[in-house]
Amino acid sequence: MQTQPYPTDTGPLATLNDIEKKKRLDALVKIWQSDTVRLLEREGQETFIKAVGLDEYRYSVSLRFPEWKRDAVVGQVVALRQTQDETPLLFTVWRQEPLLKTLPDWKLQLPNETIFNIAVRITPGGLGEGSKWATVMPKELIPRYRPGWPTQKEWVAWTRAFDWLSVAVGFIRAMLDSLEK
């Protein structure tokens, strides 16, 4: 199967050099981590856990794909610690993802967006239970939904063309590796 070359960087930040793009990605990581910590404090632990799906799944991985660095993805993993208090663990990092160059271009469906967001919730199989996962439109996108975006049926059909699970699992592995250090 031959794939078409992945689209080049677009938008007003596309012409920045790689050093500037990396600075922006680092800033996006810090801001997102800080915003999530504040959300957890504001919402309360129980509400936050349910909102990110940790009442049903073991990991919630949110992914952000910036148009100005098309081979990069910023990921945030939220998981419950294996302790009595069940304090959520937050891990946010960005990385270059070669797999993105084999996936469809998200800008075709959302041409006016500068960053595409999607969440993947995962329960790994083990101890006789099967693994399950779900792709979710992030809650913060719902109020911004507007004409021209895919309908729910189109969204489900379109997102099946992506290997979100493979992209998300890389962030879970990075989080687990960071815990071992």
Order of alpha helices (4+ residues) and beta strands (2+ residues): alpha-alpha-beta-beta-beta-beta-beta-alpha-alpha
